[in-house]
Amino acid sequence: MSDVLAAGQQGIPLTILESSDFPRWLGQQADGVKAWLEACAYSGKGVQLLPAADGSLQGALFVCDSLDDMFACGELANQLPAADYIIDNICDTDQLISIAFAWGAGAYRFERYVKPGKPQARLLLADSGALAYARQLVTATRHVRDLVNTPAADMMPQHLAAALETLAKEFGAQFSQVVGDELLSENYPMIHAVGRASAHAPRLLDLRWGDEKHPLVTLVGKGVCFDSGGLDLKPADAMRTMKKDMGGAAHVVGLAYLIMAQKLPVRLRVLIPAVENAVSADSFRPGDVLNTRKGSTVEIDNTDAEGRLVLCDALTEAVSEKPELVIDFATLTGACRVALGTELPGFFTNQMQLASDLMQVGQRITDPVWNLPLHKAYSDSLKSEIADLVNSVPGPFGGAITAALYLEHFVDNTPWVHFDVMAWNRRKLPGRPLGGEAMGMRAVFAYLQNRYAAL
């Protein structure tokens, strides 16, 4: 968490090395240090504490394969004894940012419902710029994780609205929302149809920030706060983690935080269709034909393909202002997880150069993303006999692609990127604890920085 990062210059010295540099460093050490490392059978990898002559902690050593991995130092806050540490051998600002981000991300705990855990090691940085930026990256990541990890009972559409409104107040942004039956009068019929069965009123959340003279960038996040599957009810094991089905909304909250905190010269708009896909007498049904904001009609093949329904109304509104770029995040398909696994988010775009740029920057900052094709031939499978489209395609093949093609129908020719993310760590990795996770958020922000920071 961000409180494990602080300004300062006085602390226990911590040496951080790549394994290729360890032999050189070891050769420069005093005989006592060499003897201690040998006695500890230290192999030149991981954490090793270094004692002073009186038995106190004189310093610490951490050796990793490569500092190019932005999560290489992701467990130090938990592995080192609780104390203040300073890095004694690295001055490069970019490396300090990476180390501090990993430190803070790895220190994350979701403690809303439990007593706080034991104190953690704290990293002190004298470089105020590196500290500020690392804290922002950690805070954005924490926003995503906290929102996703919060159980649905405390993260319904009204709670998601409160989170976005709080963010708007922090940065002086405008916030508004269209709630309940207002969605019908304001022509958001899909958002209303998906959310009307819940006791928690569906809504479209809308945040605006920035100078009107700057290029418009619009973020859209799927905010299905819990997904039962609707009348096409999910099995129990598939429903267990469906509190995370608002992970797309969480991603755009975190991304919006970074854009505003860094004061990127863009005109930002954030749209979040927030609903619960519940079961009641008012649930929409398989076989229903529903209208959309665009005017296209959609035959419902499966009520568990609801994310694309709420997104299509939000995307239609997003492109109505002719933004320079629209980016949506959604926990949309299991098919994308089958294709790429749970830790590599897939994305689709109608901008090939943008696809290449995103993949390159994601690789560089250890936030990898992978471009999947908008294979036009598969659009035929979205045809309906009685409506303009069906909302899902029967069968196990190409589900992530057909879902993306469905969304593409609603963006016209606007430059657009669609992320299909897991938003959840199924295993613990350095800097990435079990549970809610930001995937692709930092890659998108770095891309936006590269594109707009020089304006």
C-alpha positions as CSV (number, residue, x, y, z in Angstrom):
1,M,0.0,0.0,0.0
2,S,1.1,3.6,-0.4
3,D,1.9,4.0,3.3
4,V,4.9,1.6,2.9
5,L,6.4,4.3,0.7
6,A,7.7,7.5,2.2
7,A,10.2,10.3,1.8
8,G,13.5,10.0,3.6
9,Q,17.2,9.3,3.5
10,Q,17.8,7.6,6.9
11,G,17.2,3.8,7.0
12,I,18.7,0.4,6.8
13,P,20.8,0.2,3.7
14,L,19.3,-2.2,1.1
15,T,21.4,-3.4,-1.9
16,I,19.4,-4.5,-4.9
17,L,21.2,-6.4,-7.7
18,E,20.6,-8.4,-10.8
19,S,22.1,-11.9,-10.6
20,S,24.6,-11.0,-13.3
21,D,26.0,-8.3,-11.1
22,F,26.2,-10.3,-7.9
23,P,29.7,-11.8,-8.4
24,R,31.2,-8.4,-9.0
25,W,29.5,-7.0,-5.8
26,L,30.5,-10.0,-3.8
27,G,34.1,-9.6,-4.8
28,Q,34.1,-6.1,-3.3
29,Q,32.8,-7.1,0.1
30,A,34.7,-7.5,3.3
31,D,35.7,-11.0,4.4
32,G,33.1,-10.9,7.2
33,V,30.3,-10.4,4.7
34,K,31.6,-13.1,2.4
35,A,31.9,-15.5,5.4
36,W,28.4,-14.7,6.5
37,L,26.9,-15.3,3.1
38,E,28.7,-18.6,2.9
39,A,27.6,-19.6,6.3
40,C,24.0,-18.9,5.3
41,A,24.4,-20.9,2.1
42,Y,23.2,-17.8,0.2
43,S,23.0,-18.8,-3.5
44,G,22.9,-15.3,-5.0
45,K,19.2,-15.1,-5.3
46,G,16.5,-13.6,-3.1
47,V,16.7,-11.8,0.3
48,Q,19.6,-12.0,2.7
49,L,19.9,-10.0,5.9
50,L,23.4,-8.7,6.8
51,P,24.2,-8.4,10.6
52,A,26.5,-5.9,12.3
53,A,29.2,-7.0,14.7
54,D,26.8,-6.4,17.7
55,G,24.1,-8.6,16.1
56,S,21.9,-5.7,14.9
57,L,20.7,-5.4,11.3
58,Q,23.4,-3.6,9.4
59,G,21.9,-4.0,5.9
60,A,20.0,-6.2,3.5
61,L,20.7,-7.7,0.1
62,F,18.2,-8.6,-2.6
63,V,19.2,-10.3,-5.8
64,C,16.8,-10.9,-8.7
65,D,17.1,-12.2,-12.3
66,S,16.3,-8.8,-13.9
67,L,15.2,-5.4,-12.8
68,D,13.5,-5.1,-16.2
69,D,10.7,-7.1,-14.5
70,M,8.7,-4.3,-12.9
71,F,7.5,-6.8,-10.2
72,A,11.0,-8.2,-9.4
73,C,10.9,-6.5,-6.0
74,G,7.2,-7.2,-5.3
75,E,7.7,-9.2,-2.1
76,L,10.2,-7.1,-0.3
77,A,7.7,-5.3,1.9
78,N,6.6,-8.7,3.2
79,Q,10.0,-10.5,3.2
80,L,12.1,-7.9,5.0
81,P,11.7,-7.2,8.8
82,A,9.4,-4.3,9.5
83,A,11.7,-1.2,9.5
84,D,12.7,1.7,7.2
85,Y,15.0,0.9,4.3
86,I,16.9,3.0,1.8
87,I,18.3,1.7,-1.5
88,D,22.1,2.3,-1.4
89,N,23.2,1.4,-4.9
90,I,20.5,2.7,-7.4
91,C,20.0,6.3,-8.4
92,D,18.2,5.8,-11.7
93,T,14.7,7.4,-11.5
94,D,13.0,4.9,-13.7
95,Q,14.4,1.9,-11.7
96,L,13.5,3.6,-8.4
97,I,9.9,4.0,-9.7
98,S,9.7,0.4,-10.7
99,I,11.1,-0.8,-7.4
100,A,8.8,1.5,-5.3
101,F,5.8,0.5,-7.4
102,A,6.5,-3.2,-6.9
103,W,7.1,-2.6,-3.2
104,G,3.8,-0.8,-2.7
105,A,1.8,-3.2,-5.0
106,G,3.2,-6.2,-3.1
107,A,2.3,-4.7,0.3
108,Y,-1.4,-4.6,-0.7
109,R,-3.9,-6.1,1.7
110,F,-7.6,-6.1,1.5
111,E,-8.5,-5.5,5.2
112,R,-12.0,-4.0,5.1
113,Y,-13.5,-7.0,7.0
114,V,-10.5,-8.1,9.2
115,K,-8.1,-6.7,11.7
116,P,-5.0,-5.1,10.2
117,G,-2.1,-7.5,9.7
118,K,1.4,-7.1,11.1
119,P,3.5,-4.0,10.2
120,Q,5.4,-4.2,6.9
121,A,8.8,-3.0,5.7
122,R,8.8,0.6,4.5
123,L,10.9,2.0,1.6
124,L,12.2,5.5,1.9
125,L,13.1,7.5,-1.2
126,A,15.0,10.8,-1.5
127,D,13.9,11.3,-5.1
128,S,10.6,13.1,-4.6
129,G,9.6,12.7,-8.3
130,A,10.1,9.0,-8.3
131,L,8.2,8.7,-5.0
132,A,5.2,10.7,-6.1
133,Y,4.8,8.8,-9.4
134,A,5.3,5.4,-7.7
135,R,2.6,6.3,-5.1
136,Q,0.2,7.2,-7.9
137,L,0.7,3.9,-9.7
138,V,0.2,2.1,-6.4
139,T,-2.9,4.1,-5.6
140,A,-4.4,3.4,-9.0
141,T,-3.8,-0.3,-8.6
142,R,-5.2,-0.2,-5.1
143,H,-8.4,1.5,-6.5
144,V,-8.9,-1.4,-8.9
145,R,-8.1,-4.1,-6.4
146,D,-10.3,-2.6,-3.6
147,L,-13.3,-2.2,-5.9
148,V,-13.0,-5.7,-7.3
149,N,-12.4,-7.3,-3.9
150,T,-15.4,-5.7,-2.2
151,P,-18.3,-8.2,-2.0
152,A,-21.4,-7.4,-4.0
153,A,-23.4,-6.6,-0.9
154,D,-21.2,-3.5,-0.5
155,M,-20.5,-2.9,-4.2
156,M,-23.8,-2.4,-5.9
157,P,-24.5,0.3,-8.6
158,Q,-25.0,3.0,-5.9
159,H,-21.7,2.1,-4.3
160,L,-19.9,2.2,-7.6
161,A,-21.5,5.6,-8.2
162,A,-20.2,6.8,-4.8
163,A,-16.7,5.7,-5.7
164,L,-16.7,7.6,-9.0
165,E,-18.2,10.7,-7.4
166,T,-15.5,10.7,-4.7
167,L,-12.9,10.5,-7.5
168,A,-14.6,13.4,-9.3
169,K,-14.5,15.5,-6.2
170,E,-10.8,14.8,-5.6
171,F,-9.9,16.2,-9.0
172,G,-12.6,18.8,-9.5
173,A,-14.3,16.8,-12.2
174,Q,-18.0,16.8,-13.1
175,F,-20.1,13.8,-12.1
176,S,-23.6,12.9,-13.1
177,Q,-25.7,9.8,-13.3
178,V,-28.9,8.5,-15.0
179,V,-30.8,6.2,-12.6
180,G,-33.6,3.7,-12.8
181,D,-36.5,4.5,-15.1
182,E,-34.6,7.7,-16.2
183,L,-32.6,5.3,-18.4
184,L,-35.7,4.7,-20.5
185,S,-36.6,8.4,-20.9
186,E,-32.9,9.2,-21.7
187,N,-32.7,6.3,-24.2
188,Y,-30.5,3.8,-22.5
189,P,-32.8,0.8,-22.9
190,M,-30.2,-2.0,-22.7
191,I,-28.8,-0.8,-19.4
192,H,-32.3,-0.6,-18.0
193,A,-33.3,-4.1,-19.3
194,V,-30.3,-5.8,-17.8
195,G,-30.5,-4.1,-14.5
196,R,-34.3,-3.8,-13.9
197,A,-34.6,-7.1,-12.1
198,S,-32.4,-6.0,-9.3
199,A,-33.5,-4.2,-6.1
200,H,-30.5,-1.9,-6.8
201,A,-31.5,0.5,-9.5
202,P,-29.3,0.4,-12.7
203,R,-27.6,3.5,-13.7
204,L,-25.2,5.1,-16.2
205,L,-22.3,6.9,-14.4
206,D,-20.7,9.9,-16.2
207,L,-17.5,11.7,-15.2
208,R,-16.0,14.7,-17.2
209,W,-12.7,16.4,-16.6
210,G,-10.2,18.5,-18.4
211,D,-9.8,21.5,-20.8
212,E,-12.3,21.7,-23.6
213,K,-9.5,22.5,-26.0
214,H,-7.7,19.2,-25.4
215,P,-8.4,16.0,-27.4
216,L,-11.3,13.9,-26.0
217,V,-10.5,10.5,-24.7
218,T,-13.5,8.4,-23.4
219,L,-13.2,5.4,-21.1
220,V,-16.0,2.9,-20.8
221,G,-16.1,0.3,-18.1
222,K,-18.4,-2.7,-17.7
223,G,-20.0,-2.3,-14.2
224,V,-22.0,-5.5,-13.7
225,C,-21.7,-5.5,-9.9
226,F,-22.9,-9.1,-9.6
227,D,-23.7,-11.5,-12.4
228,S,-26.0,-14.4,-11.5
229,G,-26.3,-15.1,-15.2
230,G,-29.9,-13.9,-15.2
231,L,-32.5,-16.5,-16.2
232,D,-29.7,-18.5,-17.9
233,L,-28.4,-19.0,-14.3
234,K,-24.7,-19.7,-13.8
235,P,-23.6,-22.8,-11.9
236,A,-22.4,-22.3,-8.4
237,D,-18.7,-22.5,-9.1
238,A,-19.0,-20.0,-12.0
239,M,-21.0,-17.6,-9.8
240,R,-18.6,-17.7,-6.8
241,T,-16.4,-14.8,-8.0
242,M,-18.9,-12.8,-9.9
243,K,-18.4,-9.8,-7.6
244,K,-15.5,-9.2,-10.0
245,D,-17.8,-8.7,-13.0
246,M,-17.5,-4.9,-12.4
247,G,-13.8,-5.3,-13.0
248,G,-13.9,-3.3,-16.2
249,A,-15.5,-0.3,-14.3
250,A,-12.7,-0.7,-11.6
251,H,-10.1,-0.5,-14.4
252,V,-11.4,2.8,-15.8
253,V,-11.7,4.3,-12.3
254,G,-8.0,3.5,-11.7
255,L,-7.0,4.7,-15.2
256,A,-9.0,7.9,-14.8
257,Y,-7.2,8.5,-11.4
258,L,-3.8,8.3,-13.2
259,I,-4.9,10.6,-16.0
260,M,-6.1,13.2,-13.6
261,A,-3.3,12.8,-11.1
262,Q,-0.7,13.2,-13.8
263,K,-2.7,16.1,-15.4
264,L,-2.5,14.6,-18.9
265,P,-3.6,17.2,-21.5
266,V,-6.7,15.4,-22.5
267,R,-10.4,16.0,-22.1
268,L,-11.5,12.9,-20.2
269,R,-14.9,11.3,-20.1
270,V,-15.7,8.1,-18.1
271,L,-18.9,6.2,-18.7
272,I,-19.8,3.2,-16.5
273,P,-23.1,1.3,-17.0
274,A,-23.6,0.0,-13.5
275,V,-26.1,-2.9,-13.0
276,E,-26.8,-6.1,-11.2
277,N,-27.8,-9.0,-13.4
278,A,-30.3,-10.5,-11.1
279,V,-33.3,-12.9,-11.3
280,S,-36.8,-11.8,-10.6
281,A,-40.2,-11.6,-12.3
282,D,-38.9,-8.6,-14.2
283,S,-35.8,-10.3,-15.7
284,F,-35.2,-10.1,-19.4
285,R,-35.5,-13.5,-21.1
286,P,-33.9,-15.7,-23.7
287,G,-35.7,-15.0,-27.0
288,D,-36.6,-11.4,-26.1
289,V,-35.8,-8.7,-28.7
290,L,-34.5,-5.5,-27.1
291,N,-33.8,-2.1,-28.4
292,T,-30.5,-0.3,-28.1
293,R,-29.5,3.4,-27.9
294,K,-28.1,3.1,-31.4
295,G,-31.5,1.9,-32.7
296,S,-30.4,-1.6,-33.6
297,T,-32.5,-4.5,-32.2
298,V,-30.9,-7.4,-30.4
299,E,-32.4,-10.9,-30.0
300,I,-31.3,-12.3,-26.6
301,D,-29.7,-15.8,-27.1
302,N,-28.3,-15.9,-23.6
303,T,-29.0,-13.7,-20.6
304,D,-25.5,-14.4,-19.3
305,A,-24.1,-12.4,-22.2
306,E,-25.2,-9.2,-20.5
307,G,-22.0,-7.2,-20.3
308,R,-22.0,-6.5,-24.0
309,L,-25.6,-5.3,-23.7
310,V,-24.9,-2.6,-21.2
311,L,-21.7,-1.7,-23.0
312,C,-23.4,-1.2,-26.3
313,D,-25.5,1.6,-25.0
314,A,-22.6,3.3,-23.2
315,L,-20.4,2.9,-26.4
316,T,-23.1,4.5,-28.5
317,E,-23.1,7.5,-26.2
318,A,-19.3,7.5,-26.1
319,V,-18.9,7.8,-29.9
320,S,-21.6,10.4,-30.2
321,E,-19.1,13.2,-29.3
322,K,-16.6,12.0,-31.9
323,P,-13.7,11.4,-29.4
324,E,-10.2,11.0,-30.6
325,L,-10.1,7.6,-28.8
326,V,-12.5,5.3,-27.0
327,I,-11.2,2.6,-24.7
328,D,-13.4,0.1,-22.9
329,F,-12.5,-2.5,-20.3
330,A,-14.7,-5.5,-19.5
331,T,-14.6,-8.9,-17.8
332,L,-16.4,-10.0,-20.9
333,T,-15.8,-13.6,-21.9
334,G,-14.4,-16.9,-20.6
335,A,-13.3,-17.5,-24.2
336,C,-10.6,-14.9,-23.9
337,R,-9.3,-16.7,-20.8
338,V,-9.3,-20.0,-22.7
339,A,-7.3,-18.4,-25.5
340,L,-4.8,-16.5,-23.4
341,G,-5.1,-17.8,-19.8
342,T,-6.1,-15.7,-16.9
343,E,-3.0,-13.5,-16.5
344,L,-2.7,-12.1,-20.1
345,P,-5.5,-9.7,-21.0
346,G,-6.6,-9.7,-24.6
347,F,-7.6,-6.6,-26.5
348,F,-9.2,-5.8,-29.9
349,T,-8.9,-2.6,-31.9
350,N,-9.6,-1.0,-35.2
351,Q,-6.3,0.8,-35.1
352,M,-3.4,-1.5,-36.1
353,Q,-0.6,0.9,-35.1
354,L,-2.1,1.5,-31.8
355,A,-2.2,-2.3,-31.2
356,S,1.5,-2.6,-31.9
357,D,2.3,0.4,-29.6
358,L,0.2,-1.0,-26.8
359,M,1.9,-4.4,-26.9
360,Q,5.4,-2.8,-26.9
361,V,4.8,-0.5,-24.0
362,G,3.0,-3.2,-22.0
363,Q,6.0,-5.5,-22.5
364,R,8.4,-2.8,-21.4
365,I,6.6,-2.1,-18.1
366,T,5.6,-5.7,-17.2
367,D,2.0,-5.1,-17.9
368,P,1.7,-7.4,-21.0
369,V,-1.4,-7.2,-23.3
370,W,-2.1,-9.2,-26.4
371,N,-3.9,-8.1,-29.6
372,L,-6.6,-10.5,-30.9
373,P,-8.3,-10.1,-34.3
374,L,-11.6,-8.5,-35.2
375,H,-12.1,-11.3,-37.8
376,K,-14.9,-9.9,-39.9
377,A,-16.0,-13.2,-41.4
378,Y,-17.3,-14.2,-37.9
379,S,-19.8,-11.3,-38.0
380,D,-22.2,-13.6,-39.9
381,S,-22.7,-15.6,-36.7
382,L,-24.3,-12.5,-35.0
383,K,-27.1,-12.4,-37.5
384,S,-30.7,-13.0,-36.2
385,E,-33.7,-14.1,-38.1
386,I,-36.0,-11.6,-36.3
387,A,-33.7,-8.8,-35.2
388,D,-30.6,-6.9,-36.3
389,L,-28.2,-8.9,-34.1
390,V,-28.1,-11.7,-31.5
391,N,-26.2,-11.0,-28.3
392,S,-24.2,-14.3,-28.2
393,V,-23.2,-17.1,-30.5
394,P,-24.0,-20.7,-29.5
395,G,-21.0,-23.0,-29.4
396,P,-17.5,-22.8,-27.8
397,F,-15.6,-21.3,-30.7
398,G,-14.3,-17.7,-31.1
399,G,-16.4,-16.3,-28.3
400,A,-14.1,-13.4,-27.5
401,I,-14.0,-12.4,-31.1
402,T,-17.7,-12.5,-31.7
403,A,-18.3,-10.5,-28.5
404,A,-15.8,-7.9,-29.7
405,L,-17.5,-7.8,-33.1
406,Y,-20.8,-7.2,-31.4
407,L,-19.3,-4.2,-29.6
408,E,-17.7,-2.9,-32.8
409,H,-21.2,-2.6,-34.4
410,F,-21.8,0.3,-31.9
411,V,-18.6,2.3,-32.3
412,D,-18.9,3.1,-36.0
413,N,-15.5,4.2,-37.3
414,T,-14.3,5.8,-34.1
415,P,-10.8,4.8,-33.0
416,W,-11.5,2.2,-30.4
417,V,-9.8,-0.4,-28.1
418,H,-11.7,-3.1,-26.3
419,F,-10.0,-5.0,-23.4
420,D,-11.3,-8.4,-22.3
421,V,-9.7,-8.9,-18.9
422,M,-9.8,-11.4,-16.0
423,A,-9.4,-8.7,-13.3
424,W,-8.5,-11.4,-10.9
425,N,-5.3,-13.2,-9.7
426,R,-6.0,-16.9,-9.3
427,R,-2.5,-17.5,-7.9
428,K,-0.1,-15.4,-5.9
429,L,2.9,-13.8,-7.7
430,P,5.4,-11.3,-6.6
431,G,3.6,-8.0,-6.3
432,R,0.3,-9.6,-7.2
433,P,-1.7,-11.1,-4.4
434,L,-4.7,-13.3,-4.8
435,G,-7.9,-11.5,-5.7
436,G,-8.7,-8.4,-7.7
437,E,-6.1,-7.1,-10.1
438,A,-5.4,-4.3,-12.6
439,M,-4.5,-5.8,-15.9
440,G,-3.5,-3.6,-18.8
441,M,-4.3,-0.4,-16.9
442,R,-0.6,0.7,-16.6
443,A,0.0,-0.2,-20.3
444,V,-2.8,1.9,-21.5
445,F,-1.7,4.8,-19.3
446,A,1.8,4.6,-20.5
447,Y,0.5,4.6,-24.1
448,L,-1.6,7.7,-23.3
449,Q,1.4,9.4,-21.7
450,N,3.5,8.7,-24.8
451,R,0.8,10.0,-27.1
452,Y,-0.4,13.1,-25.2
453,A,2.2,14.3,-22.6
454,A,4.1,16.3,-25.2
455,L,1.0,18.3,-26.3
